[in-house]
């Protein structure tokens, strides 16, 4: 993996500005999609239930405010 990553880093560093902008846009979408997939997986597995329950409890106790 390190060799592949190092090779990728070298290639990205050599991209012209126009290609680098396209790469950044692609990577931002790719990363956001991966984040969304992980959140959806965690929700389905109940990993966020405690956080949600705590937030709801604090809200019901008047410890929240409108943004």
Residue pairs with C-beta under 8 A, 6 or more apart in sequence:
12 20
12 23
15 23
39 48
42 48
55 64
58 64
